[in-house]
């Protein structure tokens, strides 16, 4: 296949966009769209290989699958061996076991299915998943497996009637787009991770192959250059301006980078700048760089090295490992032999299974470390639902608005002070503690808390969450304003759903809303958030005395706490950030069970502080 500078440049742009996005480099908020560029390129190349084989009547399934396997698998195996060896030295037992699990499913190219099945709002932060990025490789591999099988029965149609074949191909694309639209509204996690909802991006690449000849003949060279230039401008705009906090993905927004990539491929304009050697070099390294950058970044976070000055060293290290992978693995002809590749795959699958299934609990490890590494899992299983009053007073992403129990959660008690707890999951953490402690103060708790949606007048997020917040602002509070003695508003304002100044405007609207209703308002302030779950920080400190908690604190949580105090008055905003009264660990319970949610132990301490000082 003839080498094309434009495709090499697209690969370079895509991988750098993804790397800079993951490394949180400013202005690359839309870098996640680099994965979609890769999907279109893959679809184009695979369609070209398969249909050219059909046309020449020499297509071989065996040869096709062998070439895909020897191209993709060796570098992935090299990565998996590397991260398992590194993980064995630095990871806690539970995290090493999870790495074994993720390595196992990644080596079988079904990690996207595993991540979908185990995804959820209260899961361990995705940035702790060393192999999270392999979901896209799994989607591509599933495409490689199914694509030629799906097209094979129609091979004669491609040769005899290309128009009919293009209509058929377009229909497949439309079906995948319909799947994406449906699941984007009903099951966003499925829409993100699964092959049926992602296939259309690769099929668009296939349409680029089917139509490129006609398009090049139909339009003039100057117009082709204009379209290609617009394509590059669109991609750069997407990379610099899209923000995952404000949009769902994949969605109709995804059409922008997908169609832009389509235009660049079909116009095939070989601008001189595209031949620039560093660009083409990054393009060659793109697969290996994609593989290595994320694990290196996650390991740096795990070791508490998430400081801005670390970004350049981990980029250089990622680049060095990508070079090692490209020149010694990807370019090594030994790995062109399928038997050798499959033998290595079997070994890695077996090693990953061993790491995944090893009985770590039987090892004579520090019992306190073992308790802390299991704390979040056990807490979610046994304590979380009760703490939040989940499914009746707190609506998680798997709940519906109909499940909210108004009588149980928001009934007015005319004999007591009625205090309404309103907010997201950072409000939910206080539910059980407030319920219990307010009862001793002759006060009655009303609760309306949700997952992932801020308690603003125009909420966004899961349908049930928005419905409950809208119900409270538009119906319940206006009807019961005279009987509500106080509202406690809590939100994880540092999750960056909005830029600071936009958030400031929206919170002022909420403050004015309660002022107009003559309802006293209190805002419980921010707590620290961490780059890994807090119990693991404690466990790492026991394992290594040089570990410092401050190295794991998200700078954003400190910033947003200080920012809120600049415009929310002191009589409303209660600053609880790093309260000296709060003990972070009592030998049994940490004050947080994950990276930013208080445990019952932590919430109890803060509520006692608030009541003791008459702050609520």
C-alpha positions in Angstrom: 0.0 0.0 0.0 1.4 3.4 -1.1 2.5 5.5 1.9 0.6 8.8 2.3 2.0 11.8 4.1 -1.5 13.0 5.0 -2.4 9.8 6.9 1.0 9.9 8.7 0.3 13.5 9.7 -3.2 12.6 10.8 -1.8 9.8 13.0 0.7 12.3 14.5 -2.0 14.9 15.2 -4.3 12.2 16.7 -1.7 10.7 19.1 -0.4 14.1 20.3 -3.9 15.3 20.9 -4.7 12.3 23.0 -1.4 12.4 24.9 -1.7 16.2 25.7 -5.3 15.7 26.7 -4.4 12.9 29.1 -1.4 14.8 30.5 -3.8 17.7 31.2 -1.8 20.2 29.1 -3.8 23.5 28.9 -5.9 24.1 25.8 -6.1 20.5 24.8 -9.4 19.8 26.4 -10.8 18.2 23.2 -7.8 15.9 22.7 -9.9 12.9 23.3 -11.2 13.3 19.7 -7.8 12.0 18.6 -9.2 8.5 19.1 -12.0 9.2 16.6 -9.4 10.3 14.0 -7.7 6.9 14.5 -11.0 5.1 14.0 -11.6 6.8 10.7 -8.1 6.0 9.5 -8.5 2.4 10.5 -11.8 2.1 8.7 -10.3 3.6 5.5 -7.3 1.3 5.5 -9.2 -1.9 6.3 -11.9 -1.2 3.7 -9.2 -0.6 1.1 -7.5 -3.9 2.0 -10.7 -5.9 2.0 -12.4 -4.5 -1.0 -9.2 -4.5 -3.1 -8.9 -8.2 -2.3 -12.5 -8.8 -3.3 -11.9 -6.9 -6.6 -8.8 -8.8 -7.4 -10.5 -12.1 -6.3 -7.5 -12.9 -4.0 -8.8 -11.9 -0.6 -7.8 -14.4 2.1 -9.3 -14.3 5.6 -6.3 -16.2 6.9 -3.8 -13.7 5.5 -5.9 -10.7 6.6 -6.2 -11.9 10.2 -2.5 -12.9 10.4 -1.4 -9.4 9.2 -3.7 -7.7 11.7 -2.5 -9.9 14.5 1.2 -9.5 13.8 0.7 -5.7 13.4 -1.3 -5.1 16.6 -0.5 -7.8 19.1 3.3 -7.8 19.6 3.5 -4.1 20.8 0.5 -4.6 23.0 2.1 -7.7 24.6 5.3 -5.8 25.2 3.3 -3.1 27.0 1.4 -5.7 29.1 4.6 -7.4 30.2 6.2 -4.1 31.0 3.3 -2.8 33.2 2.9 -6.1 35.0 6.6 -6.1 35.9 6.5 -2.4 37.0 3.2 -2.9 38.8 4.7 -5.9 40.8 7.1 -3.5 42.4 5.0 -0.5 43.2 1.3 -1.4 43.3 -0.7 -2.4 46.3 -2.1 -6.0 46.2 -5.6 -5.0 45.1 -4.4 -2.7 42.4 -2.0 -5.4 41.1 -4.8 -7.8 41.0 -6.9 -5.3 39.1 -4.0 -4.8 36.7 -4.0 -8.5 36.1 -7.7 -8.4 35.4 -7.3 -5.6 32.9 -4.3 -7.1 31.3 -6.2 -10.4 30.8 -9.1 -8.7 29.1 -6.9 -6.4 27.1 -4.8 -9.3 25.7 -8.1 -10.9 24.5 -9.2 -7.5 23.0 -12.4 -7.4 25.1 -11.4 -4.8 27.6 -14.1 -2.4 26.3 -16.7 -4.9 27.3 -15.2 -5.4 30.8 -15.0 -1.7 31.4 -18.6 -1.2 30.2 -19.8 -4.0 32.5 -17.9 -2.6 35.5 -18.4 1.1 34.9 -20.3 3.3 37.4 -20.3 6.6 39.2 -18.9 5.3 42.4 -16.2 3.1 40.8 -12.6 3.8 41.5 -11.5 6.8 39.4 -10.7 5.8 35.9 -7.4 7.5 36.0 -6.2 4.7 38.3 -6.8 2.1 35.5 -3.4 1.6 34.0 -4.9 0.0 30.8 -8.0 2.1 30.4 -6.9 3.2 27.0 -7.0 -0.3 25.6 -10.7 -0.1 25.2 -10.2 1.6 21.8 -7.8 -1.2 20.6 -10.5 -3.8 21.6 -13.1 -1.9 19.5 -10.8 -1.8 16.5 -9.9 -5.5 16.8 -13.6 -6.4 17.0 -14.0 -4.3 13.8 -11.2 -6.2 12.1 -12.8 -9.6 13.1 -16.3 -8.8 11.9 -15.8 -6.4 9.0 -14.6 -8.8 6.3 -17.1 -11.5 7.4 -19.9 -9.0 7.1 -18.8 -7.8 3.6 -17.9 -11.1 2.1 -21.4 -12.2 1.1 -21.7 -8.9 -0.9 -18.2 -9.2 -2.6 -19.8 -9.7 -6.1 -22.0 -6.7 -5.6 -18.9 -4.6 -5.1 -17.5 -5.7 -8.4 -20.7 -5.6 -10.4 -22.7 -2.7 -9.0 -20.7 -0.2 -6.9 -23.6 2.2 -6.4 -25.7 -0.6 -4.9 -22.8 -1.6 -2.7 -22.3 2.0 -1.5 -26.0 2.2 -0.6 -25.6 -1.1 1.4 -22.4 0.3 3.1 -24.1 3.6 3.9 -27.0 1.6 5.4 -24.6 -0.2 7.8 -23.2 3.2 8.8 -26.7 4.6 9.4 -27.6 1.6 11.6 -24.5 2.2 13.8 -25.3 5.9 14.0 -28.9 5.0 15.1 -27.4 2.7 17.8 -25.2 5.5 19.0 -28.0 8.0 19.2 -30.3 5.6 21.0 -27.7 4.4 23.6 -26.3 7.9 24.0 -29.7 8.8 25.5 -30.4 5.6 27.4 -27.0 4.1 28.3 -24.0 6.5 27.7 -21.5 4.0 29.0 -22.6 1.5 26.4 -22.5 4.2 23.7 -18.9 5.1 24.7 -17.3 1.7 25.0 -19.1 -0.7 22.7 -18.4 -1.7 19.1 -21.9 -1.3 17.6 -22.1 2.4 18.7 -18.5 3.1 17.5 -18.5 1.2 14.2 -20.0 4.1 12.2 -16.7 6.1 12.7 -14.7 3.3 11.0 -17.4 2.9 8.4 -17.1 6.6 7.6 -13.5 5.8 6.9 -14.7 3.0 4.6 -17.0 5.4 2.8 -13.9 7.6 2.2 -12.3 4.8 0.3 -15.5 4.1 -1.7 -16.0 7.7 -2.7 -12.5 9.1 -2.9 -12.0 8.4 -6.6 -15.3 10.0 -7.6 -14.7 13.1 -5.4 -11.2 13.7 -6.8 -12.4 13.6 -10.3 -15.4 15.8 -9.6 -13.8 18.7 -7.9 -10.8 20.9 -8.9 -7.5 20.8 -7.3 -7.9 24.3 -5.6 -11.2 23.2 -4.2 -9.7 20.0 -2.9 -7.0 22.0 -1.1 -9.6 24.3 0.4 -11.6 21.3 1.7 -8.5 19.6 3.1 -7.4 22.8 4.8 -10.9 23.2 6.3 -10.6 19.6 7.5 -7.3 20.3 9.3 -8.7 23.5 10.8 -11.8 21.7 12.0 -9.6 19.0 13.7 -7.5 21.6 15.4 -10.5 23.5 16.5 -12.1 20.3 18.0 -8.9 19.4 19.9 -8.6 22.9 21.3 -12.3 23.7 22.1 -14.3 20.6 22.8 -14.8 19.8 26.5 -16.0 16.4 27.7 -17.6 18.0 30.7 -20.0 19.9 28.5 -21.0 17.4 25.9 -21.7 13.7 25.6 -19.4 11.5 23.5 -19.8 10.0 21.0 -22.7 12.1 19.8 -23.5 14.4 16.9 -20.4 16.5 18.1 -18.3 13.5 17.0 -19.3 14.2 13.4 -17.0 17.2 13.4 -13.6 15.3 13.8 -15.0 12.3 11.9 -16.1 14.3 8.8 -13.0 16.5 8.9 -10.8 13.3 8.8 -13.0 12.0 6.0 -12.4 15.2 4.0 -8.7 15.1 4.5 -8.5 11.5 3.3 -10.7 11.8 0.2 -9.0 15.0 -1.0 -5.5 13.6 -0.5 -3.7 16.9 -0.7 0.0 16.4 0.0 0.8 19.8 1.5 4.6 20.2 1.8 4.4 20.7 5.6 3.0 17.2 6.0 6.3 15.7 4.8 8.2 17.4 7.6 10.2 14.5 9.1 9.4 15.1 12.8 5.6 14.9 11.9 6.0 11.7 10.0 8.3 10.3 12.7 5.6 10.9 15.4 3.1 9.3 12.9 5.2 6.1 12.8 5.5 6.0 16.6 1.8 6.8 17.1 0.6 3.3 18.0 3.5 2.6 20.5 3.2 6.2 21.9 -0.5 5.7 22.4 0.2 2.4 24.2 2.8 3.7 26.6 1.8 7.3 27.5 -1.2 6.4 29.6 0.4 3.8 31.9 3.4 6.0 32.5 1.1 8.9 33.4 -1.0 6.7 35.8 2.1 5.3 37.5 3.3 8.9 38.0 0.0 9.7 39.7 0.2 6.6 41.8 3.6 7.6 43.1 2.4 11.1 43.9 4.3 12.8 41.0 1.3 14.6 39.5 3.0 18.0 39.5 3.2 20.3 36.4 7.0 20.0 36.2 6.7 16.2 35.8 4.8 16.5 32.5 7.8 17.0 30.4 9.8 14.1 31.9 6.9 11.6 31.6 6.4 12.7 28.0 10.1 12.1 27.2 9.9 8.7 29.0 6.7 7.8 27.0 8.5 8.8 23.8 11.6 6.8 24.7 9.5 3.7 25.4 7.5 4.2 22.2 10.8 4.3 20.3 11.9 1.0 22.0 8.5 -0.5 21.2 8.5 0.7 17.5 12.1 -0.1 16.6 12.5 -3.4 18.5 9.0 -4.8 18.5 6.8 -3.3 15.7 9.7 -3.3 13.2 11.0 -6.7 14.2 10.4 -9.2 11.5 10.4 -12.1 14.0 7.0 -10.9 15.1 5.7 -11.3 11.6 5.5 -15.0 12.3 2.0 -15.8 13.6 3.0 -18.9 15.5 5.6 -16.9 17.6 3.0 -14.1 18.2 0.3 -16.5 19.3 2.7 -18.4 21.6 3.7 -15.1 23.2 0.1 -14.1 23.5 -0.7 -17.4 25.3 2.1 -16.7 27.7 0.9 -13.2 28.5 -2.7 -14.3 28.9 -1.6 -17.0 31.3 0.6 -14.5 33.3 -2.2 -12.0 33.4 -4.6 -14.7 34.7 -2.1 -15.6 37.4 -1.8 -12.0 38.5 -5.6 -11.7 38.5 -6.4 -14.9 40.3 -3.5 -15.0 42.7 -4.7 -15.4 46.4 -3.2 -12.2 47.7 -5.2 -12.5 50.9 -3.2 -15.6 51.8 0.1 -13.7 51.7 1.6 -12.7 55.0 1.2 -9.0 54.3 0.6 -6.1 56.7 -3.0 -6.6 57.9 -3.6 -2.9 58.1 -2.5 -2.4 54.4 -4.8 -5.3 53.5 -7.7 -3.6 55.3 -7.1 -0.3 53.7 -6.7 -1.6 50.1 -10.0 -3.5 50.6 -11.8 -0.6 52.3 -13.4 1.2 49.3 -14.7 -2.1 47.8 -16.1 -3.2 51.2 -17.5 0.2 51.9 -19.4 0.4 48.6 -20.8 -3.0 49.2 -21.9 -2.7 52.8 -22.2 1.0 53.8 -22.7 3.3 50.8 -26.4 2.8 50.1 -27.3 3.5 53.8 -25.0 6.5 54.0 -26.7 8.1 51.0 -30.2 6.7 51.5 -29.7 5.6 47.9 -32.7 4.8 45.7 -35.2 6.7 47.8 -33.7 10.0 48.8 -30.6 9.9 46.7 -30.9 9.2 43.0 -27.9 7.5 41.4 -27.4 7.1 37.7 -29.2 3.7 37.8 -32.3 5.2 39.5 -35.4 6.9 38.0 -37.2 10.0 39.2 -40.2 7.8 40.1 -38.1 6.1 42.7 -37.7 9.3 44.7 -39.9 8.9 47.8 -41.4 12.3 48.5 -43.3 11.1 51.6 -40.2 9.5 53.1 -37.6 12.0 52.1 -39.3 15.4 51.9 -42.3 15.4 54.2 -42.7 18.6 56.3 -42.8 18.1 60.1 -44.6 21.2 61.5 -43.4 20.4 65.0 -39.7 20.7 64.2 -37.2 22.8 62.2 -37.2 21.5 58.7 -33.8 21.5 57.0 -33.5 20.6 53.3 -30.3 18.9 52.1 -30.0 19.7 48.4 -27.1 18.8 46.1 -25.1 16.1 44.3 -23.2 13.1 45.7 -21.1 15.4 47.9 -24.4 16.4 49.6 -25.5 12.7 49.7 -22.5 11.8 51.9 -24.0 13.9 54.7 -27.5 12.4 54.6 -27.2 9.7 57.3 -25.0 11.8 59.6 -27.4 14.8 59.4 -30.5 12.6 59.8 -29.0 11.1 63.0 -27.5 14.2 64.5 -30.3 16.6 63.7 -32.8 14.3 65.5 -31.0 15.1 68.7 -31.4 18.9 67.9 -35.1 18.6 67.5 -34.7 19.2 63.8 -36.1 17.3 60.8 -34.1 16.5 57.7 -35.5 16.7 54.2 -33.3 15.3 51.4 -33.0 15.6 47.6 -29.6 14.6 46.4 -28.5 13.1 43.1 -25.4 11.9 41.3 -23.3 13.9 38.8 -25.6 17.0 38.6 -25.0 20.3 40.3 -27.9 21.7 42.3 -28.4 24.6 39.9 -31.5 26.2 38.5 -30.7 24.7 35.1 -29.1 21.3 35.9 -27.4 19.1 33.4 -26.6 15.4 33.7 -28.5 12.1 34.0 -32.3 12.5 33.3 -33.4 11.4 36.8 -31.0 13.8 38.5 -32.2 16.8 36.5 -35.8 15.8 37.0 -35.4 15.7 40.8 -33.5 19.0 41.0 -36.0 20.7 38.7 -38.9 19.3 40.8 -37.3 20.8 43.9 -36.8 24.3 42.5 -39.9 24.5 40.4 -42.5 22.8 42.6 -41.5 21.5 46.0 -39.6 24.5 47.4 -42.1 27.2 46.1 -45.0 25.2 47.6 -43.3 24.7 51.0 -41.1 27.8 51.3 -42.8 29.0 54.5 -42.2 25.7 56.2 -38.5 25.2 55.1 -36.3 26.7 57.9 -33.0 26.2 56.1 -31.5 24.8 53.0 -28.0 23.1 53.0 -26.6 23.2 49.5 -23.6 21.1 48.7 -21.9 20.4 45.3 -18.6 19.0 44.0 -18.0 22.3 42.3 -14.4 21.3 41.5 -15.5 18.7 39.0 -15.3 21.3 36.2 -18.8 21.1 34.7 -18.5 24.8 34.1 -15.7 27.4 33.8 -15.2 29.4 37.0 -16.9 32.5 35.8 -19.9 30.6 34.5 -20.2 28.7 37.8 -20.1 32.1 39.6 -23.0 33.4 37.6 -25.1 30.2 38.2 -24.4 30.0 41.9 -25.4 33.7 42.3 -28.7 32.8 40.6 -29.2 30.0 43.2 -28.3 32.3 46.1 -30.8 35.0 44.8 -33.5 32.3 44.4 -33.4 31.4 48.1 -33.1 35.1 49.0 -36.3 35.8 47.1 -38.0 32.8 48.8 -36.8 34.2 52.2 -35.3 30.8 53.0 -31.9 30.8 54.9 -29.2 29.2 52.8 -26.0 27.5 53.9 -23.4 26.0 51.6 -21.1 23.4 53.0 -17.8 24.0 51.4 -15.3 21.8 49.5 -13.3 18.9 50.9 -10.0 17.9 49.3 -10.0 15.5 46.4 -7.2 13.2 45.6 -5.6 11.7 42.5 -6.0 8.1 43.9 -8.4 6.8 46.5 -7.6 8.1 50.0 -7.4 4.6 51.7 -4.7 3.7 49.2 -2.7 6.8 50.1 -2.8 5.6 53.7 -1.7 2.1 52.6 1.1 3.4 50.5 2.3 5.5 53.5 2.5 2.3 55.6 4.4 0.6 52.8 6.7 3.6 52.1 7.3 6.3 54.8 8.4 8.8 52.2 4.9 9.0 50.7 3.2 12.3 51.5 -0.6 12.9 51.4 -0.1 16.5 50.0 1.4 15.1 46.8 -1.9 13.4 46.0 -4.2 16.4 46.5 -5.9 17.7 43.4 -4.9 21.4 42.9 -8.4 22.0 41.5 -10.1 21.3 44.9 -7.9 23.9 46.7 -8.5 26.4 43.9 -12.3 26.0 43.8 -12.6 26.3 47.6 -10.7 29.6 47.5 -12.6 30.8 44.5 -16.0 30.2 46.1 -15.0 32.3 49.1 -14.4 35.3 46.8 -18.1 35.7 46.0 -20.2 33.7 48.4 -20.6 35.6 51.7 -19.3 34.2 54.9 -22.8 33.9 56.4 -23.6 31.4 53.6 -20.3 29.6 52.8 -18.9 27.3 55.5 -15.3 26.6 54.8 -14.5 23.0 55.9 -11.4 22.5 53.8 -8.8 20.6 55.9 -10.5 21.3 59.2 -8.2 20.6 62.1 -11.2 19.1 64.0 -11.4 16.3 61.4 -9.2 13.3 62.1 -8.4 11.6 58.7 -7.9 8.1 60.0 -8.7 6.4 63.3 -6.9 3.1 62.7 -10.1 1.6 61.3 -11.9 4.1 59.1 -10.4 6.7 56.7 -12.4 10.0 56.5 -12.9 9.3 52.7 -13.7 6.0 51.2 -12.6 6.9 47.6 -10.9 9.9 46.0 -13.4 12.6 46.9 -16.4 11.2 48.9 -16.5 11.3 52.6 -17.1 8.1 54.5 -19.7 8.0 57.3 -16.8 8.5 59.7 -15.6 11.6 58.0 -19.2 13.0 57.5 -20.0 12.4 61.2 -17.1 14.5 62.3 -17.9 17.4 60.0 -21.6 17.4 61.0 -20.6 17.4 64.7 -18.4 20.4 64.0 -21.2 22.3 62.2 -23.7 21.7 64.9 -21.3 22.3 67.8 -20.4 25.7 66.3 -24.0 26.5 65.3 -23.1 26.8 61.7 -26.2 25.1 60.5 
